[in-house]
C-alpha cells in the first residue's frame, strides 16, 4: 500500500514537471486545422483623438470583449501563466478509470477558440453600446495578432466612437389629462432632463422613466409601469442633436391611467401550525382577523399599518407597512396584495396575510479554550428565547453558560480545577420605552433591554469570585448607517468570596492590583456610537466610539449631602472612573475578485479618581489572543515593556493597563469554495497612565511608545459558510516589548516559542 502511494505521488510530480517542460509547444496539438487558440485580448484601442468618452463608458466597452482565455491555471485564488489544463487536454489521454482518470478530470480544460469568442459579434456589441450612449456612427473592428505559433492569437479591438449627440429638445406629453400633466411635471423636475444639453443615453432615459413611475405609484397610480413610457428620438432634424419625444404606450391598460385611494385594509394572521378559530376586530386603520388561539397585541396594527383609508394610495406606505410588521420578528411569512374594489372603482382594497413563526427558539453553543496560563477545557452555552412573550415582538431570553478547565504541565494534578458558571436573563422590547423627545428613526427597529445576570468564577489555586449585574439599555437608529446604544444604568457588584495564600502573596506584592480586585459596586452609564457603511462594492467603513463613566452620579449625591471621605453603597465602596474607546475598521477590495485588504486601529483609555484609586480589574484593558495581537496569547504582554520576575506564578494578573493601542492589517483571499485564507500583521500593547513602581516600564511614555509595541505576523484559514465563519490563525512573533534572551528588534527566543495558534468563530474585525 505504501509503495502504491509513493508511485502515485511520483507520477504526479513527474506529470507536473513534464507539463512545465512541454507547455510552450504542446497546447495546440489537438486543435482542428481551421481553428485558432484564443490567448486573450491584446488591447482595446479606443481612439479618442477628436471624441473623448467617459471612463465609465470605456470600461463598459472593455467589459463587452473581456473573455478569459485558458492559458493559465489557478491556485490559492491566483492566476499563473501556465496552461496546465490545456496541456492535459492536448497531451494526456483520458484513462477510463483509476487515479489518472480522476486527476485528468480535475485538471483538464477545454480550449477556448477564437470561434468561441466570436469577435465579429462583439464588435457589433461595441457599436450598439456606443449608439445607446449617444456616440452614433461609431465603428469597431478587430484583428488577430499571432505570435511564433500560428495556431495561437490574441485579439486587438479598434474602436472609433462617433460624435456625441445631445438632447436638443424634449417634447412632453399633451397636457390633456391629470396623468399626462403629472408626468410632464415630474419630467421637468427630473435631474437628467433638467441638465443642460444632456448626452443621449438609453440607460439614463430608462432610469428617468423609472423615477417618474415610482413617483406616480406613490400618487395613487398603483398599476403604472416604466414600460408604459416610451421615447421617440429624431437625429435628422438638427445635425449632432436629438429631438426627443415622450409618448405613452398604445397598449397601456385602463387601470394604469387611474389614480386610486386607499379602501379597506384587512390583516389576516394565521397560526404557525394552521387551523384555529377566526376572531375579527375592527381597528382604527384596518380590520384584524386573527386565528385563535394565538398571541398578538392588536394595538400593533395601528402602529404598523401606514395605509390610511380614504387617502391617496401609496406604494411607499404599502412597503412601509410590510417592513413595520416584518421587523417585529414574529412572522415567518408576510404578503400584501392590493386590488380594485368591486363596488367603488376609485379605491384599492388591501389584504395583508401573515403567518406566525414559532415563538420559542433554543440555541446551543460549544467551545474549547486553551489559555496562556496552561488552562484548557470545554465550554457550553444554552439559550432559550421566547420571541413574542407579550404578543408584540417582545423577547424574553435566558442564557446559561458554563466552562470547565484543568491545568496542564507544571506538575499540577489537583482535582480542584477551574470552572465558571453564569445565568443571564433579558427582556427586550422592540421600541424605545423612553420620552418622545429622544430622536429616533421610525423606519428602523429600536430596542429597550432590561437585563439581570450572575456569574461565579472559581480559580482553585487563587480565588473564588461572584459577580452580579443589572442594566437598562436603549438601542436605536437615527439613520440607516448610524446606530446608538445608551446604557442608561448598569450596576455591577463583584465580591471575592475566597482567596488562597498564593493569591494573597501576589496581592500583597502589588497593592495597585489588589485595589482593582477588591469587592465593590460599579454603577455605570455608557454610550456607544457606530457608523457602518459600504461605499460601492469596493470599500467598507466601520467606526465605533464608546464613552463610559462609573460612580459620578452617586459621588455627586453624597457630596451634595455633605458626605466626605470614602463613599459606600450598601456598606461597600463603589468605583469611580471614566473610560473611552475608539475603533476604526476600513476594508478595500483588491482587484475584481473576493480579495480584501482590511485595516483596523483601536485605542482606549481609563482613569480612576475620587472614590477609587484604581480602575476595577474587569474594566482594565489587555491585548493578545484571537482578536488582537495574534502572535501572543491573551494577557501575555504588557503593560508596556514590563515583564514579571522569573518564577512568578500565573503572571496574567499583572498584564492589564489603563491605556490600549492596537493596529492590524489583514489581506483576505479565496482559496477554494468555502475555504479562504489570510495573511496578517498585528501590533499593540497596554500601558499604565499612573506610575506603578512594582511594574517598572509599564507607564505610557512617548519616547518608548513604538519600541513598546508588540509586533507579530501570521497566516490563517477560514471556513466561510455564509452565516458562520470558523477561523484558525497561526501568529508568528516578531518583536516582544519586554527583555528576552536576544537583543535587537527581532528578539523572540526561538521560532517555536514565537508561535501562537487561535481557533475562533467570526472574523477578528
C-alpha positions in Angstrom: 0.0 0.0 0.0 2.8 2.4 0.9 4.6 1.6 -2.4 1.4 2.3 -4.4 1.0 5.7 -2.6 4.7 6.5 -3.4 4.2 5.6 -7.1 1.1 7.8 -7.3 3.0 10.7 -5.8 5.9 10.1 -8.1 3.6 10.0 -11.1 2.1 13.3 -10.1 5.4 15.0 -9.6 6.7 13.7 -13.0 3.5 14.8 -14.6 3.8 18.4 -13.3 7.4 18.5 -14.3 6.6 17.3 -17.8 3.8 19.9 -18.1 6.1 22.7 -17.3 8.7 21.4 -19.8 6.4 21.0 -22.7 3.7 23.6 -22.1 5.2 26.1 -24.6 4.9 23.8 -27.6 2.1 21.3 -27.0 -1.1 23.2 -26.2 -2.5 23.2 -29.8 -1.8 19.6 -30.8 -5.4 18.6 -30.9 -6.9 21.7 -32.5 -8.7 21.3 -35.8 -6.9 22.7 -38.8 -9.2 25.6 -39.3 -9.3 26.7 -35.6 -7.1 29.1 -33.7 -6.5 29.1 -29.9 -7.6 32.3 -28.2 -5.0 33.7 -25.8 -6.7 36.8 -24.6 -7.3 40.5 -25.6 -4.2 42.2 -26.9 -5.7 45.6 -26.4 -9.0 47.6 -26.7 -7.7 50.6 -28.6 -10.3 53.4 -28.2 -9.3 56.2 -30.5 -10.2 59.4 -28.8 -8.4 61.9 -31.0 -11.4 64.1 -31.6 -14.0 62.5 -29.3 -13.4 61.9 -25.6 -15.7 59.3 -24.0 -16.2 58.9 -20.2 -14.0 56.4 -18.3 -17.2 54.5 -17.2 -18.2 54.0 -20.8 -14.7 52.9 -21.8 -14.9 50.3 -19.0 -18.2 49.1 -20.4 -16.8 48.7 -23.8 -13.8 46.8 -22.5 -16.1 44.5 -20.4 -18.0 43.6 -23.5 -14.9 41.9 -25.0 -13.4 40.6 -21.8 -13.4 36.9 -22.4 -11.0 34.9 -20.2 -8.6 32.6 -22.1 -7.5 29.3 -20.6 -3.7 29.8 -21.0 -3.3 29.9 -17.2 -4.1 27.9 -14.2 -5.5 28.9 -10.8 -4.2 28.1 -7.3 -5.0 29.8 -4.0 -7.1 32.3 -5.8 -4.3 33.5 -8.1 -3.8 33.0 -11.8 -0.5 31.6 -13.1 0.7 31.8 -16.8 1.0 28.1 -17.2 -1.6 26.2 -19.3 -1.8 23.2 -17.2 -5.4 22.2 -18.0 -4.9 22.9 -21.7 -1.7 20.8 -21.7 -3.6 17.9 -20.2 -6.3 18.2 -22.9 -3.7 18.1 -25.7 -1.1 15.6 -24.4 -2.7 13.2 -21.8 -5.3 10.7 -23.0 -8.2 10.2 -20.6 -7.9 6.8 -18.9 -11.2 5.0 -18.3 -10.7 4.7 -14.5 -8.2 4.9 -11.7 -6.2 7.7 -10.1 -5.0 9.1 -13.5 -8.6 9.4 -14.7 -9.5 11.3 -11.5 -6.5 13.6 -11.9 -7.4 14.1 -15.6 -10.9 15.2 -14.8 -9.7 17.6 -12.1 -7.1 19.3 -14.3 -8.3 19.2 -17.9 -9.6 22.4 -19.5 -11.3 22.6 -22.9 -9.5 25.1 -25.2 -11.1 28.5 -25.8 -11.1 29.1 -29.5 -11.3 32.4 -31.4 -14.5 31.0 -33.0 -15.9 30.6 -29.4 -15.2 34.2 -28.6 -16.9 35.4 -31.8 -15.1 38.7 -32.2 -17.3 39.8 -35.1 -20.3 39.7 -32.8 -18.5 41.6 -30.1 -17.6 44.4 -32.4 -21.4 44.8 -33.2 -22.0 44.9 -29.4 -19.5 47.7 -29.0 -21.2 49.7 -31.8 -24.5 49.1 -30.1 -23.1 50.3 -26.7 -21.8 53.5 -28.4 -25.2 54.1 -30.0 -27.0 53.6 -26.8 -24.8 56.2 -25.1 -25.2 58.9 -27.8 -22.0 58.2 -29.8 -23.7 57.5 -33.1 -21.8 56.4 -36.3 -19.1 54.8 -34.1 -17.2 51.8 -35.6 -15.4 48.8 -34.1 -13.2 46.3 -35.9 -10.9 43.6 -34.8 -7.7 41.8 -36.0 -5.9 38.7 -34.9 -2.4 39.1 -33.5 -0.4 35.9 -33.9 3.0 35.1 -32.5 5.5 32.4 -33.3 2.8 29.8 -33.2 0.2 30.5 -36.0 -2.3 28.4 -34.1 -2.5 30.9 -31.3 -3.7 34.5 -31.4 -4.7 37.5 -29.3 -7.5 39.8 -30.5 -6.9 43.5 -31.0 -10.1 45.6 -31.0 -10.0 49.1 -32.7 -12.8 51.4 -31.6 -13.6 54.8 -33.1 -16.5 56.5 -31.3 -18.7 58.8 -33.3 -19.6 62.3 -32.3 -21.6 62.7 -29.0 -25.3 63.6 -29.6 -27.1 65.7 -27.0 -30.8 66.2 -26.4 -31.7 69.5 -28.0 -35.4 69.5 -27.5 -37.7 67.4 -25.2 -41.4 67.2 -26.3 -43.6 66.2 -23.4 -47.0 64.6 -23.4 -50.0 66.7 -24.4 -51.5 68.3 -21.2 -54.9 66.8 -21.7 -55.4 64.5 -18.6 -54.4 64.6 -15.0 -52.0 61.7 -15.6 -50.2 63.4 -18.6 -50.0 66.7 -16.7 -48.4 64.9 -13.7 -45.9 63.0 -15.9 -44.9 66.3 -17.6 -44.4 68.0 -14.2 -42.3 65.1 -12.9 -40.2 65.1 -16.2 -39.5 68.8 -15.8 -38.1 68.2 -12.3 -36.0 65.2 -13.3 -32.3 65.8 -13.0 -31.5 64.2 -16.3 -33.9 66.2 -18.3 -33.1 69.4 -16.4 -29.4 69.1 -17.3 -28.1 71.5 -20.0 -27.9 69.5 -23.2 -27.6 66.1 -21.7 -25.9 63.4 -23.8 -28.3 61.0 -25.2 -28.2 57.7 -23.2 -30.8 54.9 -23.2 -29.7 53.9 -19.7 -30.3 57.4 -18.4 -33.7 57.6 -20.1 -34.6 54.3 -18.6 -33.6 55.5 -15.1 -35.5 58.7 -15.6 -38.8 56.9 -16.5 -38.3 54.6 -13.5 -38.1 57.6 -11.3 -41.2 59.1 -12.8 -43.0 55.7 -12.4 -42.1 55.5 -8.7 -43.4 58.9 -8.1 -46.7 58.1 -9.9 -47.1 54.9 -7.9 -46.8 56.9 -4.7 -49.5 59.3 -6.0 -52.2 56.6 -6.5 -51.2 55.2 -9.9 -50.6 51.7 -8.5 -50.8 49.8 -11.8 -48.5 52.1 -13.8 -45.2 50.6 -15.0 -42.0 52.0 -16.5 -42.6 50.4 -19.9 -45.7 52.5 -20.4 -43.5 55.5 -21.0 -41.8 55.4 -24.5 -39.4 57.7 -26.3 -39.2 58.7 -29.9 -35.7 60.0 -31.0 -35.1 62.0 -34.1 -31.4 62.7 -35.1 -32.1 64.1 -38.6 -33.8 67.4 -37.7 -30.6 69.0 -36.3 -27.1 67.6 -37.1 -25.5 66.3 -33.9 -28.7 66.9 -31.9 -31.6 64.7 -30.7 -35.2 65.7 -30.8 -36.8 63.6 -28.1 -40.5 63.0 -27.8 -42.2 61.3 -24.8 -45.3 59.2 -25.5 -47.4 56.7 -23.7 -47.5 53.1 -24.9 -50.5 52.2 -27.0 -51.2 49.0 -25.1 -51.3 50.7 -21.7 -54.3 49.3 -19.8 -57.1 51.5 -18.4 -56.2 50.6 -14.8 -52.7 52.2 -15.3 -54.3 55.5 -16.2 -56.2 55.8 -12.9 -55.3 57.2 -9.5 -56.7 55.2 -6.6 -57.4 55.9 -2.9 -57.0 53.5 0.0 -60.1 51.4 0.6 -60.5 48.6 3.1 -57.4 47.3 4.8 -57.6 43.8 6.1 -54.9 42.0 8.2 -55.2 38.2 8.4 -53.0 36.5 10.9 -52.6 32.7 10.7 -51.3 30.3 13.4 -47.9 28.7 12.9 -49.4 25.2 12.8 -52.5 26.2 10.9 -56.2 25.9 11.9 -57.8 27.9 14.7 -61.0 30.0 15.1 -61.1 33.4 13.4 -61.6 36.5 15.6 -62.5 39.7 13.8 -61.6 43.1 15.5 -62.2 46.5 13.9 -59.2 48.7 14.4 -58.7 52.4 13.5 -56.7 51.7 10.3 -57.6 48.1 9.5 -59.7 45.1 10.2 -57.8 42.4 12.1 -58.8 38.8 11.5 -56.7 36.7 13.9 -56.9 32.9 14.1 -57.2 32.0 17.8 -55.6 30.8 20.0 -52.5 32.9 19.2 -50.7 35.7 20.9 -50.8 39.2 19.3 -51.1 42.6 20.8 -53.8 44.2 18.5 -52.6 47.8 19.1 -49.6 47.0 16.9 -51.9 47.1 13.8 -52.5 50.9 14.3 -48.7 51.3 14.9 -47.6 49.3 11.9 -50.1 50.0 9.2 -49.2 53.1 7.2 -52.1 52.9 4.8 -54.9 55.3 5.8 -58.4 54.6 4.4 -59.6 57.5 2.2 -56.1 58.8 1.4 -54.2 58.5 -1.9 -52.8 55.0 -2.3 -49.0 55.0 -2.0 -46.6 52.1 -2.7 -44.2 53.7 -0.2 -46.9 53.3 2.6 -47.6 49.8 1.4 -43.9 48.8 1.7 -43.5 50.6 5.0 -46.4 48.6 6.4 -44.8 45.3 5.4 -41.4 46.5 6.8 -43.0 47.5 10.1 -44.6 44.1 10.6 -41.7 42.0 9.4 -39.1 43.7 11.7 -41.1 42.6 14.7 -39.6 39.1 14.1 -42.7 37.2 14.9 -43.8 36.2 11.4 -42.3 33.6 9.1 -44.1 34.9 6.1 -45.9 38.2 5.1 -47.7 39.0 1.9 -49.5 42.2 0.8 -51.9 42.4 -2.1 -53.9 45.3 -3.5 -56.9 45.0 -5.8 -59.7 47.3 -7.0 -62.9 47.3 -5.0 -65.8 45.6 -6.8 -68.2 48.4 -5.9 -66.2 51.6 -5.7 -63.8 51.6 -8.7 -61.8 54.5 -7.3 -60.3 52.6 -4.3 -57.9 49.8 -3.8 -58.5 47.3 -1.0 -55.5 45.8 0.7 -55.1 42.3 2.2 -52.1 41.7 4.5 -51.6 38.0 5.2 -49.1 36.9 7.9 -48.2 33.6 9.4 -46.8 33.5 12.9 -43.4 32.0 13.5 -42.7 29.5 16.3 -42.3 31.7 19.4 -39.7 29.6 21.1 -36.1 29.4 19.9 -33.3 27.4 21.5 -29.6 27.7 20.9 -26.6 25.6 21.9 -23.0 26.8 21.7 -19.9 24.7 22.4 -16.3 25.9 22.5 -12.9 24.8 23.6 -10.3 27.1 25.1 -6.5 27.0 25.6 -5.1 29.9 27.6 -1.7 31.3 28.2 -1.8 30.1 31.8 -1.9 26.5 30.7 -5.6 26.0 31.4 -7.6 24.1 28.7 -11.2 22.9 28.7 -14.6 22.9 27.2 -17.4 25.5 27.4 -21.2 25.3 26.9 -23.9 27.9 26.5 -27.6 27.1 26.5 -30.1 29.7 25.4 -33.9 29.8 25.3 -35.8 32.7 23.8 -39.5 33.5 23.6 -39.7 35.9 20.6 -43.2 37.0 21.3 -43.8 36.9 25.1 -46.4 39.7 25.2 -47.7 39.4 21.6 -45.8 42.4 20.3 -42.3 41.0 19.4 -41.0 41.3 23.0 -38.2 38.8 23.6 -37.6 37.1 26.9 -34.4 35.1 26.9 -32.5 33.1 29.5 -28.9 32.0 28.9 -26.9 29.5 30.9 -23.1 29.4 30.5 -20.6 27.1 31.9 -17.0 26.2 31.4 -14.6 23.8 33.0 -10.8 24.0 32.7 -7.9 22.0 34.0 -4.2 22.9 34.2 -1.7 21.0 32.2 2.0 20.8 33.0 3.8 22.4 35.9 3.4 19.3 37.9 -0.2 20.1 38.8 -2.5 17.1 39.4 -5.1 18.8 41.6 -8.7 17.6 41.3 -9.9 21.1 42.1 -9.9 22.6 38.7 -11.2 25.9 37.4 -14.8 26.5 36.4 -17.1 29.3 35.6 -20.9 29.3 35.7 -23.4 32.0 34.9 -27.0 32.9 34.2 -28.3 35.9 32.3 -31.9 36.9 31.8 -33.0 39.6 29.3 -36.3 41.2 28.4 -36.2 43.2 25.2 -39.0 45.4 23.8 -38.8 46.3 20.0 -39.4 50.0 20.7 -37.9 52.7 22.9 -39.6 53.0 26.3 -38.4 56.5 26.6 -39.7 60.1 26.2 -40.7 61.0 22.7 -38.2 63.9 22.5 -35.3 61.4 22.1 -34.6 61.5 18.3 -35.1 58.2 16.5 -36.0 56.7 13.1 -39.5 55.4 12.6 -38.2 53.2 9.8 -35.7 51.2 11.8 -36.2 48.8 14.7 -35.4 50.3 18.1 -34.9 48.2 21.3 -35.2 48.7 25.0 -33.5 45.9 27.0 -33.6 45.0 30.7 -31.0 42.5 31.9 -30.1 40.6 35.0 -27.1 38.4 35.4 -25.0 36.4 37.9 -21.6 34.7 37.4 -19.4 32.6 39.6 -15.7 32.2 38.8 -13.6 29.7 40.6 -9.8 29.6 40.3 -8.9 26.9 42.8 -5.3 27.9 43.3 -6.1 31.6 43.7 -9.7 32.8 44.3 -13.4 32.4 44.1 -15.3 35.4 42.8 -19.1 36.2 42.4 -20.4 38.9 40.2 -23.9 40.3 39.8 -25.2 42.9 37.4 -28.4 44.6 36.3 -28.8 47.0 33.4 -31.2 49.0 31.2 -30.1 49.7 27.6 -31.5 51.5 24.6 -30.6 50.6 21.0 -31.8 52.9 18.3 -31.0 54.3 14.9 -31.2 57.9 13.7 -30.2 57.0 10.1 -29.6 53.8 8.2 -25.8 53.8 8.7 -25.8 55.1 12.3 -26.7 53.1 15.4 -26.7 54.2 19.0 -26.5 52.3 22.3 -27.2 54.0 25.6 -26.8 52.1 28.8 -29.0 54.3 31.0 -27.9 52.4 34.1 -25.8 49.4 34.9 -24.9 48.2 38.4 -22.3 45.6 38.9 -21.3 44.0 42.2 -18.1 42.0 42.5 -17.2 40.0 45.6 -14.1 38.0 46.4 -15.7 35.1 48.3 -12.4 33.2 48.9 -8.7 33.6 48.3 -5.6 31.4 48.7 -2.2 32.1 50.1 -0.7 32.2 46.6 -3.2 34.8 45.5 -2.8 36.8 48.7 1.0 36.9 48.2 0.6 38.3 44.7 -1.8 41.0 46.0 0.5 41.8 48.9 3.3 42.3 46.5 1.3 44.7 44.3 -1.2 46.9 46.2 -2.4 48.5 42.9 -3.6 45.2 41.5 -5.1 44.3 44.9 -7.2 47.5 44.8 -8.6 46.6 41.4 -9.7 43.1 42.8 -11.4 44.4 45.9 -15.1 43.8 46.5 -17.0 46.8 45.1 -20.1 48.2 43.4 -19.6 49.6 39.8 -22.6 51.9 38.9 -22.2 52.8 35.3 -23.6 54.8 32.4 -22.2 54.4 28.8 -22.9 55.5 25.2 -21.8 53.8 22.0 -21.9 55.4 18.5 -21.4 53.1 15.5 -21.1 54.3 11.9 -21.2 51.3 9.5 -21.3 51.8 5.7 -20.4 50.3 2.4 -19.1 52.7 -0.3 -20.0 51.0 -3.5 -18.7 47.4 -3.9 -15.1 48.1 -3.1 -14.9 50.0 0.3 -16.3 49.4 3.8 -16.0 51.6 6.8 -16.9 50.9 10.5 -16.3 53.4 13.2 -17.2 52.7 16.8 -16.8 55.1 19.7 -17.7 54.3 23.3 -17.6 56.6 26.4 -18.3 55.2 29.8 -18.5 56.6 33.4 -18.9 55.0 36.8 -19.8 56.4 40.2 -20.0 60.1 39.3 -23.8 60.4 39.9 -23.6 58.6 43.3 -20.5 60.6 44.2 -22.3 63.9 43.4 -25.3 62.9 45.5 -23.1 62.0 48.5 -21.2 65.3 48.1 -24.4 67.3 48.0 -25.4 65.6 51.2 -22.1 66.5 52.9 -20.6 63.0 52.9 -16.8 63.2 52.9 -14.1 60.6 52.5 -14.7 57.2 51.0 -18.3 56.8 50.0 -20.1 53.4 50.1 -23.2 51.9 48.6 -25.0 49.3 50.8 -21.9 49.3 53.0 -19.5 48.5 50.1 -17.3 51.1 48.3 -18.2 51.9 44.7 -15.9 52.6 41.8 -15.5 56.0 40.2 -13.8 56.2 36.8 -14.1 57.4 33.2 -13.3 55.2 30.2 -13.3 55.8 26.4 -12.6 53.5 23.5 -12.5 54.1 19.7 -12.1 51.7 16.8 -11.8 52.3 13.1 -12.0 49.4 10.6 -11.5 50.1 6.8 -11.9 47.5 4.1 -10.8 47.8 0.5 -11.4 45.3 -2.3 -8.2 44.4 -4.2 -8.8 43.6 -7.8 -12.1 42.3 -9.2 -12.4 39.1 -7.1 -13.2 38.5 -3.4 -9.8 39.8 -2.3 -9.8 42.3 0.6 -7.3 44.4 2.5 -8.8 45.2 5.9 -7.1 47.6 8.4 -8.0 48.3 12.0 -6.9 50.9 14.5 -8.2 50.8 18.1 -7.3 52.8 21.2 -8.7 53.2 24.7 -8.0 54.9 28.0 -9.4 54.6 31.5 -8.8 56.8 34.6 -9.9 56.3 38.2 -10.3 59.2 40.6 -12.4 60.4 43.5 -13.7 57.3 45.3 -11.2 54.9 43.6 -7.5 54.8 43.3 -7.6 52.1 40.6 -9.8 51.1 37.7 -11.6 47.8 38.5 -9.7 44.8 37.1 -12.7 43.8 34.9 -12.7 47.3 33.3 -8.9 47.4 32.5 -7.5 46.7 29.0 -5.5 43.7 27.9 -4.1 42.6 24.5 -3.3 39.3 22.8 -5.5 36.5 21.6 -7.6 35.7 18.6 -8.9 39.2 18.0 -5.9 41.2 19.0 -2.2 40.7 18.5 -2.4 37.1 17.4 1.3 36.2 17.8 0.7 36.4 21.6 -1.8 34.7 23.8 -4.3 36.6 26.0 -2.7 38.7 28.8 0.8 37.6 27.9 2.3 41.0 27.2 2.1 44.4 28.8 1.8 46.8 30.5 4.5 48.5 28.4 7.8 46.6 28.5 7.1 45.2 32.0 7.9 41.6 32.5 7.2 39.8 35.8 10.1 38.4 37.7 11.1 34.8 36.8 9.1 32.2 38.7 6.1 34.4 39.4 3.1 32.1 39.3 0.4 32.9 36.7 1.6 36.4 35.8 -1.6 37.2 33.8 -2.8 39.2 36.9 -0.1 41.8 36.0 -0.9 42.0 32.3 -3.5 44.7 32.3 -3.4 48.5 31.8 -5.4 51.7 31.6 -4.3 52.7 28.1 -4.5 50.5 25.0 -3.4 50.8 21.4 -3.8 48.2 18.6 -3.2 48.3 14.9 -3.9 45.4 12.4 -3.8 44.9 8.7 -5.1 41.7 7.1 -5.2 40.5 3.5 -8.1 38.1 2.9 -8.4 35.9 -0.3 -10.4 33.0 -1.5 -8.7 29.6 -1.9 -11.4 27.1 -2.9 -15.1 27.1 -2.4 -15.9 28.0 1.2 -12.2 27.9 2.2 -10.5 31.3 2.5 -7.0 32.4 3.6 -5.4 35.4 5.2 -2.1 37.0 5.9 -1.9 39.5 8.7 0.3 41.9 10.6 -0.6 42.9 14.2 0.8 45.4 16.6 -0.3 46.6 20.1 0.1 46.8 23.8 -1.3 48.2 27.0 0.2 50.8 29.4 -0.4 52.4 32.8 -1.5 56.0 33.0 -0.4 56.0 36.7 3.1 55.0 37.6 3.4 51.7 39.4 6.9 51.2 40.9 6.2 47.4 41.2 5.7 47.2 37.4 8.7 49.1 36.0 8.5 50.0 32.4 4.7 49.8 32.4 3.9 53.6 32.3 3.0 55.2 28.9 5.8 57.3 27.6 6.1 58.9 24.1 9.8 58.3 23.9 9.4 54.5 24.1 5.9 54.1 22.6 7.0 52.5 19.3 9.5 50.2 21.0 6.8 49.1 23.4 4.5 47.8 20.7 4.4 44.1 20.4 4.6 43.1 16.7 3.6 39.8 15.0 2.6 38.4 11.7 0.9 35.2 10.6 -1.4 33.3 8.3 -4.9 32.0 8.7 -7.5 29.7 7.3 -11.2 30.4 7.3 -14.2 28.2 6.5 -17.0 30.7 5.5 -20.4 29.0 5.3 -22.4 32.2 4.9 -23.8 32.7 8.4 -20.8 31.2 10.2 -17.1 31.7 9.8 -14.8 29.2 11.5 -11.3 30.7 11.8 -7.9 29.3 12.6 -4.9 31.8 12.8 -1.3 31.0 13.4 0.6 34.0 14.8 4.3 34.4 14.5 6.0 36.8 16.9 8.5 39.4 15.6 9.1 41.7 18.5 8.3 41.3 22.2 8.2 44.6 24.1 9.9 43.1 27.2 13.5 41.9 27.5 14.3 38.4 26.2 17.4 36.3 25.7 18.0 38.0 22.4 19.0 41.5 21.5 17.8 43.6 18.5 14.3 44.3 17.3 13.7 40.7 16.4 14.1 39.3 19.9 12.0 36.2 20.0 13.9 33.4 21.9 13.2 30.9 19.1 10.9 30.4 16.2 9.0 27.6 18.0 8.4 29.8 21.1 7.2 32.7 18.8 4.1 30.7 17.6 0.6 31.0 18.9 -2.5 29.3 17.4 -6.0 30.6 17.8 -9.3 28.9 16.9 -12.3 31.2 16.8 -15.6 32.0 15.3 -16.1 35.0 13.1 -13.6 37.5 11.6 -11.3 39.2 14.0 -12.5 42.7 13.0 
